[in-house]
Amino acid sequence: MTQSLRVVARVVALPDKVEALKAVLLALVEPTRQEAGCLQYDLLQNQEDLTDFTFVEEWESLQHLQSHLASVHLQKALTQIEGLVASPPDIRRYDKIL
C-alpha cells in the first residue's frame, strides 16, 4: 500500500490585500475537496499575522497532487493572486513518518 502525500502550502498577502487574497484562496477549497485523491484540504490563517495563509493538504498519491496542480481552478487562482502576494507561494511536500 502506498503512503499518502502531505503538502503544506504557505501564501503571504501584501498587507493591504489580505481580504482579496483570502477570497481567492477560499474559492479553491470546495472544488479541490471534490478532486479525486484529495484526502484533506484545509485553509488556515495565522492568528498573529493575518497576511499569512497556509493550506494543509493530504493526497492519495503524487499523481493526484500533480492533477490538482494542473487543475483549471488552481491555475486560475495562481493568475488571480498576482499583485496580492508578498512572495511566490511556498509549497512543500512531506511524508508522514509516525
C-alpha atoms as a printed R data frame, in Angstrom:
   type eleno elety resid chain resno       x      y       z
1  ATOM     1    CA   MET     A     1   0.000  0.000   0.000
2  ATOM     2    CA   THR     A     2   1.385  3.400  -0.937
3  ATOM     3    CA   GLN     A     3   1.596  6.141   1.628
4  ATOM     4    CA   SER     A     4  -0.355  9.344   1.151
5  ATOM     5    CA   LEU     A     5   1.450 12.581   0.415
6  ATOM     6    CA   ARG     A     6   1.209 15.583   2.727
7  ATOM     7    CA   VAL     A     7   1.563 19.147   1.490
8  ATOM     8    CA   VAL     A     8   1.928 22.428   3.347
9  ATOM     9    CA   ALA     A     9   1.497 25.460   1.112
10 ATOM    10    CA   ARG     A    10   2.074 28.928   2.534
11 ATOM    11    CA   VAL     A    11   0.865 32.092   0.856
12 ATOM    12    CA   VAL     A    12   1.577 35.565   2.267
13 ATOM    13    CA   ALA     A    13  -0.587 38.537   1.297
14 ATOM    14    CA   LEU     A    14   0.552 42.072   0.822
15 ATOM    15    CA   PRO     A    15  -0.662 43.972   3.921
16 ATOM    16    CA   ASP     A    16  -3.383 45.870   2.036
17 ATOM    17    CA   LYS     A    17  -4.520 42.810   0.038
18 ATOM    18    CA   VAL     A    18  -5.426 40.362   2.845
19 ATOM    19    CA   GLU     A    19  -9.160 40.194   2.146
20 ATOM    20    CA   ALA     A    20  -8.707 39.985  -1.630
21 ATOM    21    CA   LEU     A    21  -6.231 37.108  -1.289
22 ATOM    22    CA   LYS     A    22  -8.429 35.379   1.287
23 ATOM    23    CA   ALA     A    23 -11.352 35.413  -1.168
24 ATOM    24    CA   VAL     A    24  -9.237 33.808  -3.913
25 ATOM    25    CA   LEU     A    25  -7.910 31.128  -1.560
26 ATOM    26    CA   LEU     A    26 -11.340 30.342  -0.092
27 ATOM    27    CA   ALA     A    27 -12.668 29.768  -3.617
28 ATOM    28    CA   LEU     A    28 -10.156 26.919  -4.007
29 ATOM    29    CA   VAL     A    29 -11.345 24.871  -1.042
30 ATOM    30    CA   GLU     A    30 -14.574 23.245  -2.217
31 ATOM    31    CA   PRO     A    31 -13.541 22.432  -5.801
32 ATOM    32    CA   THR     A    32 -10.290 20.956  -4.534
33 ATOM    33    CA   ARG     A    33 -12.030 18.841  -1.897
34 ATOM    34    CA   GLN     A    34 -14.076 17.325  -4.738
35 ATOM    35    CA   GLU     A    35 -10.980 16.275  -6.692
36 ATOM    36    CA   ALA     A    36 -10.048 12.607  -6.987
37 ATOM    37    CA   GLY     A    37  -7.380 11.702  -4.456
38 ATOM    38    CA   CYS     A    38  -7.926 14.661  -2.127
39 ATOM    39    CA   LEU     A    39  -7.999 13.376   1.461
40 ATOM    40    CA   GLN     A    40  -7.600 16.730   3.243
41 ATOM    41    CA   TYR     A    41  -7.547 20.339   2.083
42 ATOM    42    CA   ASP     A    42  -7.779 22.915   4.856
43 ATOM    43    CA   LEU     A    43  -7.070 26.643   4.697
44 ATOM    44    CA   LEU     A    44  -5.625 28.273   7.827
45 ATOM    45    CA   GLN     A    45  -4.969 31.924   8.660
46 ATOM    46    CA   ASN     A    46  -2.311 32.874  11.206
47 ATOM    47    CA   GLN     A    47  -3.911 34.464  14.289
48 ATOM    48    CA   GLU     A    48  -0.942 36.758  14.919
49 ATOM    49    CA   ASP     A    49  -0.180 37.691  11.306
50 ATOM    50    CA   LEU     A    50  -3.333 37.940   9.221
51 ATOM    51    CA   THR     A    51  -1.297 38.172   5.993
52 ATOM    52    CA   ASP     A    52  -0.116 34.566   6.498
53 ATOM    53    CA   PHE     A    53  -2.260 31.777   4.982
54 ATOM    54    CA   THR     A    54  -1.432 28.073   4.963
55 ATOM    55    CA   PHE     A    55  -3.045 25.142   3.200
56 ATOM    56    CA   VAL     A    56  -2.666 21.772   4.936
57 ATOM    57    CA   GLU     A    57  -3.253 19.042   2.383
58 ATOM    58    CA   GLU     A    58  -3.218 15.271   2.071
59 ATOM    59    CA   TRP     A    59  -3.286 13.476  -1.277
60 ATOM    60    CA   GLU     A    60  -3.570  9.786  -2.092
61 ATOM    61    CA   SER     A    61  -0.536  9.999  -4.382
62 ATOM    62    CA   LEU     A    62   1.878 12.285  -6.185
63 ATOM    63    CA   GLN     A    63  -0.183 11.783  -9.340
64 ATOM    64    CA   HIS     A    64  -3.279 13.161  -7.586
65 ATOM    65    CA   LEU     A    65  -1.291 16.180  -6.382
66 ATOM    66    CA   GLN     A    66   0.052 16.759  -9.894
67 ATOM    67    CA   SER     A    67  -3.504 16.658 -11.266
68 ATOM    68    CA   HIS     A    68  -4.504 19.240  -8.665
69 ATOM    69    CA   LEU     A    69  -1.592 21.489  -9.578
70 ATOM    70    CA   ALA     A    70  -2.698 21.367 -13.219
71 ATOM    71    CA   SER     A    71  -6.415 21.884 -12.452
72 ATOM    72    CA   VAL     A    72  -8.264 24.786 -14.019
73 ATOM    73    CA   HIS     A    73  -9.343 26.254 -10.664
74 ATOM    74    CA   LEU     A    74  -5.788 26.241  -9.261
75 ATOM    75    CA   GLN     A    75  -4.272 27.691 -12.424
76 ATOM    76    CA   LYS     A    76  -6.939 30.425 -12.376
77 ATOM    77    CA   ALA     A    77  -6.144 31.208  -8.721
78 ATOM    78    CA   LEU     A    78  -2.419 31.446  -9.466
79 ATOM    79    CA   THR     A    79  -3.233 34.123 -12.030
80 ATOM    80    CA   GLN     A    80  -5.600 35.917  -9.640
81 ATOM    81    CA   ILE     A    81  -3.085 36.143  -6.788
82 ATOM    82    CA   GLU     A    82  -0.632 38.172  -8.881
83 ATOM    83    CA   GLY     A    83  -0.374 41.563  -7.211
84 ATOM    84    CA   LEU     A    84  -1.901 40.228  -3.983
85 ATOM    85    CA   VAL     A    85   1.056 38.266  -2.583
86 ATOM    86    CA   ALA     A    86   4.295 39.379  -0.964
87 ATOM    87    CA   SER     A    87   6.207 36.423  -2.459
88 ATOM    88    CA   PRO     A    88   5.532 33.316  -4.547
89 ATOM    89    CA   PRO     A    89   3.659 30.512  -2.736
90 ATOM    90    CA   ASP     A    90   5.928 28.237  -0.687
91 ATOM    91    CA   ILE     A    91   4.780 24.660  -1.414
92 ATOM    92    CA   ARG     A    92   6.422 21.815   0.488
93 ATOM    93    CA   ARG     A    93   5.759 18.076   0.229
94 ATOM    94    CA   TYR     A    94   6.103 15.753   3.214
95 ATOM    95    CA   ASP     A    95   5.953 12.077   4.076
96 ATOM    96    CA   LYS     A    96   4.374 11.106   7.403
97 ATOM    97    CA   ILE     A    97   6.995  9.284   9.454
98 ATOM    98    CA   LEU     A    98   4.974  8.378  12.548
